[in-house]
Amino acid sequence: MNGMINSNIENNERGLLPYPIILAANKGDPEAIKVVVLHYGSYMTSLSMRKLCDDHGNTYWGIDEDTRDRLRSKLMQSVLVFKI
């Protein structure tokens, strides 16, 4: 399984995840779940962008870490309960 996971990480395409990785993640394999989270990481980051303010009142675009953590958690929960 590790060879398949490593080749997926090295392959920079953002198409569909290989079915064996989805099956392994659904069964709770931590390495496969990591691959799923990495696959959707940039999408979750883009969904987490918010206008934030610094200590001086300046507004800037940044990542809302709470939102990104909640999205990551929801993704992991959804993978584990997905009916294959």
N, C-alpha and C positions, 0 to 999 in steps of 0.2 A: 504493500500500500504506500509506503514512504516514497518509493520511486515515482509513482504516479502523482503524488502530491507535489513532489519537488519539480517534476516536469511541468505541472500546471502553473506553479509559481513562476518558473523561469519563462514560460510562454506568456508574453505580455498582451496577448489578444484578450479583448473584453467581451467575447461572445458568451455562449451558454457554458455553464459548468458541465464537465463530464458527468454522466449519469452515475458511474461508480462512486464518485466523490459525494454526490447528493445522497446516495444510499448510505454511505459510511457516516456522513454527518447526521442523517436521520436516526442512525443507530447509536449516536453519541460519541463517535470517534473524535477526540479532541483535535487531532491534526486536520481532519476533514472539515470540522467546524471552523478552524482557523483559516483554511483556504476559502471557505464561503464568505467569512467576514472580510478577508483581504480583497476578495473579488468585488464586493459591494462597498468597500471602504471609501472610495472617492465619491461615490453617489451619496453615501450617508454624510460625508463631509460637506458636499454641496447643499444638501438639505438642511444642514446645521448652521449655515451662514446667517448671521444677524448683524444689525447695526448695534454696535456696542459703544459705551462711553468709558474713557479712561478717567483717572483721578482728577484731571484738569478740565473735565467737561468736553474734551474733544471727541467727536464721533468718528468711528471707523468701522469697516466691515471686518468681522472676525468669526471664529468658530465658537458656537455656544457648546461648550463641552458637555453640559448636562443633556442637551438635546441629542448630541452624537452618541453619548453613552446609552440613552434610552432607546435610540434606534438600533444600536448594536445589540442590546439586550433583547429587544423585540424580535430581531432577526434570528438570534440564536434560539429563542423560544419557539418561533414559528418553524424553524428547520426541524426541531425535535418532535413536534406534534404533527408535522405534515404527513398526510395519508398517501402512501405510495401504492 
